[in-house]
């Protein structure tokens, strides 16, 4: 009997608090030199929208933190999968900053988010181990790859995989890049069980880390606005990240497809980390160019326009939305080939080929 790593349930927490681009009109943005940008803020915002595609983003309310969002998304996934939570072998939470209390910049990683989630969900079974993954924005997909390895090694059969982040609490309001980031959580239940059809489940995985000159493309540093504050905020060398992603992500996506034995023509949907609309579109163009063909129409669903970049939460949230018919003109049917891919701090990249 053939066993497969199958996604059997999904969930998401999408905050109700919406910040539109116009909410940033009162900001004064600064450059790395500490000087105010001379370009009018309205023009900065318009250029930002044209490049990233982001029109609005979601922020968590003050009483909700990353563990809370993770638990809500995780509980939805458990209900959707119709399993007993006490049968879980693992709870894995991907994130980068732990819990950050509202109006602070202090990360809290002890106890871990996964242990907090297990506590919130009231899961008693000691054999259900809880651990966190910190691998930049690719963290959730990295957790998927890890769990697949655990499955094939015979060390787990049922896991809850969550990506959760409250980036609104670690951004520098003086930095125009702060408009990219948002909050949210996405989750799936993944099980190792007999495939419900032919060759369903994970077909192949690939990962890479580039940490020489790429190490600090995304890092933590002080505010661009001189204020005497020692706090550090998430910072990004946008051009470097963009060039890195266009060079490396299409290659690892192709490697994953080739390793899986799947022609690009058979890929029904590509779910890529929602980092930057223009960048993601160019990555798809370059992937298909590696095969010498034009991109398949309507192959890449997007949520960045209204959800922003919630890091580890973007892919599982997008997958959940499609499964629940919340992304117009996109659906996932049994037997469809999906290609997941992500890029982020480290720099890390990864890809997973999956048959629904």
Secondary structure, DSSP 4 states (H G I P E B T S, - for coil): --EEEEEEEEEEE--SEEEEGGGGTT---B-TTSPBP-S-HHHHHHHHHHHH--SEEEE--TT--HHHHHHHHHHHHHHHHT--GGG-SEEEEE-SSBEE-TT---EE-SS-HHHHHHHHHT---TTSEEEEE--GGGHHHHHHHHHHHHHHTTS-SEEEEEEEEEGGGS--TTSGGGGGB-EEEEEEEEEEEE-SSTT-EEEEEEEEE--STTTTSEEEEE-SS--S---EEEEE-HHHHHHHHHHHHHHHHHHHHHHHT--GGGEEEEEE--S-HHHHHHHHHHHHHHTTSPPPTT-----HHHH-B-TTHHHHHHHHHHHTT-STT----TT-EEEEEEEETTTEEEEEEEE-
